[in-house]
């Protein structure tokens, strides 16, 4: 026989089970660990059996890929070369990116250059025979030479000794099947901009931008060694400087005071990249101020692409062949040890005037609208229409030119508004209450059904007893 205690316990268990079945427990799936982005080998120059359409068109394009290289690594393949040179890994150790003086594409494919002894095996770069050696910086090569025109990478560099005939070249006979790759991370797209819920910029009540100096004051220094324009710029870079830029008459006058002679010297201007588009070595344009001599620049014989000072007369500019050797004037943030230097002057730009009103009006709505779920009606962006306020079926009326039949006193108007507000509040409460009642009713029905089911089971058990 089944005892009453057992029946009671069974009854309670069934009630608990039925109520527990109506509870949904929200669980959060574990967030997967982020996938580590792996670098890939990106081809940039290929010949013979390696030829493809993936070659880069310019050094700028190669540098863009290089800037994504986590290990600053290039791999050259030459299957027909001697075993020690079939795979060469070139790794750089720059802390601030590729040096400005370096044309990486030309260095690999045209002339393997030391850039005036600035490229040094074991310091700025190293060579290895395997990828693991390059990554772990082990078993680096110990011999290298450079600077033979048209002889490309790696000229006669060897594991331990001079090793000839293993170079590649664009202009000279060399190995037919050559491939160069950069180890680089793939290009990734950035996340979309999140919507802003507040004004993007507050209005400004004071000038938004003060006049700016095109050049910080800094120093100008005289390089007394006579070099070509490019070698002068390379030498300036090694001292943290550039060939000087000139943006106003005050700066040009400062240079003439500094030289105090009509000796011709290199300045920082060049149109080597694009004929007629003169740029200074700091990237600024030669346009805001110029002091060319009469008829200059004239690109005589099609070979004058670099700027010099003091021709045809003192203080004037001229375009000259970049291969001529000259002294040069550097611009440096600080004096350069071992050189004669003088403080420079700044040019104040007149192109940017202070503004007395805000430059950007504040936004009072999100700059990017948040997405609206399909089941939710999007808010109207039009102005609200004038309504009679007679409920759902009322029509929209435009303001009438007729005078109203009666005029309510301010007190009556306030009372009417208060009554409407009260009705609106009651209506809102009623609606909310109704929604809660529906929810509570559904829950109550479920529990009552569970209890009824449990009571039937209990009744059966009692009859059995």
N, C-alpha and C positions, 0 to 999 in steps of 0.2 A: 504494500500500500504506500502511496505517496503522501508524505506529511504535509500539513498546512504550511509549515515554515518553508519547505522546498517550493511549494506553489507560489508563496509570496516572493521568494527570492527570484524565481523564474519570471514572475510578473514585472518586478523592478528591472531585471536585466533586459527584457524585451522593450520596456519603455525607453531605457537609456539607449538601446541599440537603434530604435526607430528615430529618436531625436538626434543621435549622432550622425545618422545617415543624411540629415538635411544640412549638415555643416560642410562647407567647402573650404578646404585648407589651401591657401595660396602658397605655392612654392616657387622659388626663383632658381632657374637653371644656372649652374655655375658658369661664370664668364670664361670663355676659352682663352688660353694664354695667347698673347699677341705673337704672330708669326714673324720671325726675324727675317728681315729683308737681306737676301744674299746678293753680293756683287756678281756681275757677269762680264764676260770678255767682249768688248765692243771693238770691231775692226775699224781702222781709220786709214790704212794704206796697204794695198795688195797688188801684186803683179803675177803674171804667168797663170799657173793653175789656181792661184788664190784670188784672181781678179774677180771683183764683184762691184755692185752699184753702191756699196756701203762706204766707199772712200769719202773722207771729209773734203769739203771744198776750200777750206781756209784754216789758218792757224787759230782764228777766233772760234771756229766751230770745234776744233780739237780741244782748245782750252776749256770750252763749256763742258765737254765730256770729262776732261781731266779734273775739273773741280768737283766731280762726283766720285773721284777715286779715293777710297778710304785708305789705301796703302801707298798711293802715289806710285803706281806700278805700270810699266809697259812690258809686253812680251813680244820679242821678235822671233819668227820662225823662218828657218832657211834649210829645208830638207837636204839640199845638195852640198851645203857647207861641211867642213870637217866636224866630227862629232862634238867637239867642245863648243862649237859655235852654231849648232843646229837650233838650239833654244837658248836665248839670252834674255834675262830678266833685268830690266833697268829700273831702279828704284831711287826716288828722290827723298830728301829729308828736309824740305822747306817747312818752316813753322808759320809763315805768313803767306802761303800760296806761291804760285809760280812767279819767279822774278820778272819784272817788267821788261828787262832787256832781252828776254829769251823768246825766240821763235821756235817753239817746240817741234812743229811740223818740219821746218827747214832743217833743224838740227838732226832729226832722225833720217830724213830722206835725201837731203842735198849735201850739206857740208857739216860734218861732225865738228862743232866749234867749242873752244874753251871760253869764248867771249872775253878775250883779254885776260886770260888766267883766272876768271871768276868761277868757271866750272872746274872743279877739282875732284878727281876720283878719291873716294873715301871720306869726303867732307860734304859736298853738295849732292853727290849721287854715289851709288855703288852698282856694280854689275854682279850677277849670279848665274849659275848654270841651271838651277832648279827653282821651282816656285817655293818649296819649303825653305830652302836656303834664304830666299828673298824675304819671306815673312818672318823668319826667325833671325835674320841678319847673321847668317853663318856662312863660312867658306866664300867670302867675297873675293872677286878678282883683285889682282894687285898691280897690273900694268895697263897703262893707257897712254895714247897720244892723240893729238887733235890738229885742226886747222890746216888741212890740205884741201884746197878748193875743189868742189864737186865730188869729194870722197865722203860718203855718208857714214852712218852708224855701222860698226863701232870703230871705223878706220882700222888700226892695227892693234887694238886692245886685246889682251889675252889673259888667261887664267892666272898665269904667273910671269909670262914673258911675252915679248913682241911676237905677234902672230899676224902675218900679212895675208892679203887676198880674201878676207872674209866680210868685206864691207858691201853695202848696197849703195846704188847711186841712180839718180834720175838722168844725169847727163853723160855718164861714162859707162862703158860695158861692165856689167856686174852679174851676179847670180840672177837667173830669170824668175825663180819662184820665191817670192818674199811676201811675208804677211806681218803686219803690226797690229797689236791689240792693246787697248787700255782696259784695265780692271776698273769697272765703274758700277755704281749703284744705279738701278733703273730709275727712270723719271717717274715720280709719283704725283698724283693730283692732290691739291690741298683741299681741306674740307670747305664746304660752302659757308658763307657768312651767316651767323645766327641773327634772327631779327632783333632789333633794338626796341625796347619798350619805352624809352625816354628820349628826350631831344638829343640829337647827335652832337650838337655843339651849342653852348650857351652864347648869347649875343655878347659882343665886346663893346665896352663903353670907352675904351682908350685905343690909341693906334695899334693895329694888329701886327705891324712889322716895321721895325726901325730900319733906316738905311744900313746896308751891309757892306763890309769891306771885301773886295774881290780877292785880295791877297792879305794874309796876315803880315805884320811888319817883317819879321824874320831878318835874314842877312843875305847879302850878295858877296860871293867869294870868287877870286880870280884863279882859274886853273892855268898855270904858266906852261905846262907841257903842251906842245902842239900836236893835236890829234885830229882825225876826221870827225865829222859831226856825230856819227853814231857811236864811235869810241869815246867821244867826250861825254855823251849822255850815259853810256854804260859806266864810265868812271864816276860820274856824278851819282848814279844809283848806289854804288858801293859805299858812298859817304852819306847815304840817306838824303840825297839832294836831287835836283833836276837842273837841266839848263834853264836859264831864267825866262820867265814870262813877263810881258809888259802890257799893262792895261790902261795907262794914262800918261799924260805928258810929264807929270811929276816923277813917275818911275823912270821914264826915258832920260830925264834930266839928271836923276840920281846916278844912272849908269855912266853918263858922260863925266860927272864929277868924280866918280870912282876911278875911271880909267885915266882921265886927264891926258889923253893922247889920241891920235887918230889911228891907232893900230886896229886892224880888223879882227874881230873876235866873234865866236859863235854865240848866237842866242837860241832860245828854245823853240822857235817856230819851224814848221816843216809842212809841205804838202805832198810828201812821198806817197801817202796812202791814196789820195785822190787829187789829181792835178787841179790847182786853183782853190782847193779847200784847205786853207792854212789853219793849222792847229798848233797850240803850244804843247809841250811835253806833259803838262799837268792836266791835259784834256780840254782846256778852255779854248774858245775860238779866237782867232786873230781878226776881230771885227769891231769891238767896242772902241778901240783906238788903234790907229796905224801911223807910221812915220816913214813910209817908203820914200826912197829917192825918186827923182823925176824919171818916169818911164818904167819904174819897177813895181812889182816883179814882172819880168819879161820872159822867164824860162828860156834863156838863150840856148840855142842848139838842143832844146828839149831835155836838158840835163840839170837844170838848176832848181833844186827842191828843198834847200835848207837856208835858214835865215842868218845873216851876219850883220854886225853893227859897224858903222863908220865907213860906208861906201854908198854913193860916190863922194860924200863929204862927212865931216864929223857929226855924229849923232843920228845919221840917216840909216835906213835899213836897205838891204839888198838881198836878192835870192842868188845863191851860189851853188856850184856842184858840191854835193855832200862829201865827196872824197877828198876835197882840199883839206890841208892841215892848218889848224888855227888854235890859238889860245881860246879859252871859253870862260863865260861867266855863269856860275851856279847860283841857284836860289836854295837856301838851306834854313830850316827853322832855328838852327843854332850855329855859331861860328864853327868852321871846320879846322881842325888842328893842322898846322903846317901851311895854311893858306892865308893870304891877305884878305880880310873880310871887312865889310862895312854894313851898318844897319840899313835895311831897305825901307821903303815908305809904302803905305797902303793907299789904294784908290777907293774912294767912297762912291758907290753906285748911285746914280741919280735916276735910274729907271724904275726903282721901287719907291713910291711915295707913301708916307704914313696915311692910313685911312682914319677918318673921324667917325665912321659908322661901321657896324658889323660887316665883315666880308662874306659871311655865310649866315643866312637867316636860320634860326633854330627850327628844328622839325618837331611838330607836336604830335606826330603819329609815327609808328614804327617805320624805319627806312625800308625794311623788307617785311611785307605782311606775313604773319604766321599763317600756315595752311589751315583751312577750315574743313572739318570732317564733313563728308557728303550728307550726313543726316542732320547737320546743323545749318540753319539758314544764315547765310552771310549777312552781316550788318549792312544796312543801306548807307551809301555815301552821299545821297542827295539830301537837301534840306528838308525838314519835316513840313508836311502840308498843313494848311489851316483847316481844322476839322470842327464840325458843329458839336462834337462831344456827345452825340445821342446814341452811342453804342456801335455795335458791329456793323449795322446796316446803314449807318449815316453816310451822307455824301459829303464830298469836299467842296467847300465854297471859297470863292475868292473874296477878298475884302470888298464890301459894298460902299458906294459913294453916298448912299442914303444915310440920314441920321438915324440912330436907334430910337425905337418907340419909347423906351424908358431908360433912365440912367440910374444905375445902382450907386448907392453911397459907398464910400471906401469901406465902411464897416461891413455893409452887406456883402461886398465883394470878398472881403476877408473871410466872412462866415461861410459863404458859398464854397470858397476854396478849401476851407477847413473840413466842410462836410464831404466834399469830393475826396479829399485826402483820406478822411476817416473811412469812407466807403471803399476806396481803393485798398487801404490797409486791411479792412475786414475781408475783402475779396481775396486778397493775397493769402491771408491766414486760412480762409476757408479752403482755398485750392491746396495749400500746403497740408492742411489737416486731412483733406480728402485723400491726398497721395499717401500720407502716413497710415490712414485707416485702411487703404487698400493693401498696403504692405503688411500691416499688423493682422488684417483679416486672413491674408494668405498663410501667414505663419501660424495663426490660431487654428485654421482648418487642418493644416498638416499635423499639428500636435494632437488635435482631437481625433483625427483619423488614426494616428499611431496608438493613442490610448484605447480607442474602440477595438482595434486589432488585438492589442494586448489583453483586453478584458475577455474577448472571445476565447483566446488561448487559455486564459486562467479558468474560464467556465468549463472548458473541456477537461482540463486537468482535475478540477473539483469533482466532476461527474465520474471521472475514472476512479477517483479515490472512493 
